[in-house]
Structures are given as C-alpha cells and as structure tokens.
C-alpha cells in the first residue's frame, strides 16, 4: 500500500509538471510566433492546440519507449472521449456553445474522418490475415500524411484572415526560455506519469488499458478542461469547441501517428475495439448536436455527461469483475 501511495503522489506531481509545462510552452511558443509575425489563426489552431495536446504526446512517446502500448492507445482514445463527453458537457452546462458553420461543415467531419481512419488502420491487419490488431509504422505515416490536409486547411483559414488578436506575453528572449522550460517540464512530467501509472497498474493488478482510459486520460485532458471551461465562462464558446476539436485531431494524427511512424508498431495487449467505437460514436453525436441547432445546448450537455457516466461506469464495473474473477 505504501508503494501505491508513493506512486500516486509521483503521478499527481507528474500531472502538475505536465500541465505547468504545457502552460509555459503555449505562452512561450505563442509569443515567439507573434514576434515572428505568424498569423494569429495559425498560433491559435496549431501552437495552442498542440500545446494542450502536449501532455498526451509526451505520455504516449514515453509509453512507447517503455513498451506500454495499452497506455498509448488508452490515453489517446480516453482523452478524445473525455474531451467531448466531459469537457464539452461541462462547458455546455455553463453556457450553450454556438458552433460556427465552418466547424460543422469541415472541422467536425474531418475529426470523424481521422477517427474512422485510425480505427480502419488499427483493424486492417485482419483483412491481411494478420495475427494482431495494431497501428503499424506505415499506418502512422498514413495518419501523418492525412494530418497535412488539416494543416493546409489551417493555412487557408489564415489567408482568409479568420483570426483573433493574440498578444505576445513575453519578449523574444524570455519567450525562448519559457518555451524550452515548458518542453523540458512536459518531457519530465510525461516520464513521471507513465512510470507511476504502470507501477500502480501492476500493484493493483488492473490493466494498463484501464489506467490509460481513466487516470492518464483524465490527467492529460486537464489543460483542455481548463481552457474550455474558462472560454465558456467568458462567453468565448467558439474557442471552447475549437480547442476540443483541434486537440482531438492532434491526438489522433500527431499523438498516435508520430510515435508509430518514429518508433514502430503500437500493439495493445488488451482489446480496444469497443473504446474506438465509443470514440467514433461520441464524435458522431457531437456532429448531430452541432448541426441540429448550430449550438450545443445545456440539455445536450446533460446528454454528454450522462454518456460519460454510462461509459466510465461500464469501465469500472468491468475492471472490478475482472479483479473478482
């Protein structure tokens, strides 16, 4: 029990270091971009979206290096489910979230596309009579290539001048220092989180998939939660939903694609088919809610929260049954 307590403390410290590192990285990198006259829309939809996904990226790369593929996929899938069900659900309860036409016609459909692509690539080995479901190195490369379409879309937005004014928080020299400090903190925090989460899973006899979908996913989604809730309170609902969609796309394309392309196959020990289906279903429901009235109402926020309770209740009950068997 003492070991579990120590690892739990290390896990919490790791999350705090990750989140603070992401803050420093976002502010520092945004300031550098502003000093270099990068368009505001590119800062908002690339640096900020990447920054809020940086904890997931750090955890996934460290987990791959530690051969903990279940934490990689659990982190990505769990974060995307949490972002929609919990974070948008809470944000919509604060205030209805208006959804722009571009978001409905382009950004959410693109998120659905990459969610389906990840699932198809994960199961495509079965079509080739392969023994294992996996995201292979070639799958990772395909996902990264598709990601360039999203980057191209962001560039087109920048050319059309659809941007919001972003101020440089630091001088150029200070911005470089904060960016490097933030990056270092993200890496260190990621090491703490993966190491502690793996040891907790072993000590309690629970699966790394469960740890990845729950504790790790919740911890790495905290930046998105803070950003979206604050945006909703300030009446900037576009930022709230834009942050979630951008982060979910980054989670699949960058957080899954990059480790697979660089480090090789992501092969989970436990089945994740149901979790992938839940992720796709949540994205589809988000599209339906957004399209119906061009907003996510408080009642629809309640539906998201109910779905969150049902899915995570199922995960907990399943894990308890497994431990009791």
DAFENPE-V612884 format. One record per helix or strand. SS is the DSSP state (A for helix, B for strand). FROM is the first residue (numbers start at 1). LEN is the number of residues. If there is no record, write none. Layout:
# DAFENPE-V612884
ss: <SS & SS>
from: <FROM & FROM>
len: <LEN & LEN>
This chain:
# DAFENPE-V612884
ss: <A & A & A & B & A & B & A & A & A & A & A & B & A & B & A>
from: <2 & 40 & 69 & 97 & 101 & 135 & 137 & 172 & 208 & 222 & 237 & 266 & 273 & 295 & 298>
len: <34 & 26 & 26 & 2 & 27 & 1 & 23 & 33 & 13 & 12 & 27 & 1 & 21 & 2 & 27>
